[in-house]
Amino acid sequence: MNVEKMTNSGVREFERKCRIGHIERAQKIGVRFVVTSDSDVQLKLHPYNEHGDVEFVSRSATKTLSERDQVARFLSLLIMYLVIPPIFSIFSLSPFSEIVAG
């Protein structure tokens, strides 16, 4: 397998650009991308090789939340934690509601 780092390719200091050569069936390569974007980007993979017998095994593509989304999720969970148990204590309909209310 031929993997070469591209130099003088016009990338910024913190970016890396590599060229992956021909990959045969018995060879393996793993790639992990960490990217940021303001828009919702859909990942499109090219899961075959026209020139060789290559099997494509996809792992999951995950998206992380931005800091704003993480804070919003945390605050909504905090509000639910502070509001829902007292509601159960007001409407003590069963022993279960007393357990939930604390």
N, C-alpha and C positions, 0 to 999 in steps of 0.2 A: 504494500500500500504506500502510496506517495502522498505525504502531507507536507506542505511547505508554507512557511510564513511569508506573506506578501510584504515586501518593503517598498517604499516610495509609492504607495498606492493612494495617497491623499487622505489617509485617515488621521484623526486627531490623536493626541498623545496617549489617551487612556483607551483607545480602541485597538482592536486586533483584527486583522484580516488574514485568513488562511485559505489555501486552495487544497482541496482533497482530491486526490487522483482516483483512478479506477479501483473499485472495491470488489473483490470476489466473494463467493458465498461463504467460505470458511473464515473470512476476516470479519472483525467486529470493530465498530467505532461508536463512541458515545459523545453526544454533543449536548451541552446545557447552555441555554441563552438566558441572560438576565437583561430585560429591556424595560424602558419606561415610555409612556405615551399619554398624551392628553385625551386621545380618542380611543374608542373600543376597537382594538385590532384583532382580526381573526387570523389565526395561524393556518397556513396552507402548506401541507407537506407534499413532497414529490416521492411517493412510496414505491418507486420501481426504477430500475436501471435498464435502459434499452440495449446496452451492450453486454450485459452479464446476467447471470442467474443469481439475483440478489433477493433475499427475503427481508422484508421491512417489518421490524417489531416496534410498535409504537408504545411509548409510556404515556403517562398522563401529562397534559399541558395544563398547568395551574396558573391562576392569576392571583396576585396578592392584592390586598386592599390598600388604598392610599391612606395616608395618616388621617385625613378628614373622614373617610369612611370608617376607619377603626374607632375614632373618637365618637362618631355618631352611633355606632353599634354598641360601644361601651356605655354611653349615656342612656340609650334605650333600655339596655339590660339593667342598669342601676335603677332607673325609674320603676321598671317592673318589679325589681326586688324590694323597693321601698313601698310600693303602692299595693301590690296584690296580697301579701300576707295580712295587712290590716283589714282588707276587705273580707277575708275569710274569718277574721275574728269578730267582725260586726255581724255577719250572717252565720253564726255558729249553729249549723243545721245538724251536724253529726260530730262524732269524736274525730273523724278525719280532718275536719276543718280546724279543730283545735291543734292538731299535730302540725298542719301546714302553717298556721298562724304563729306557732312558736309558743 
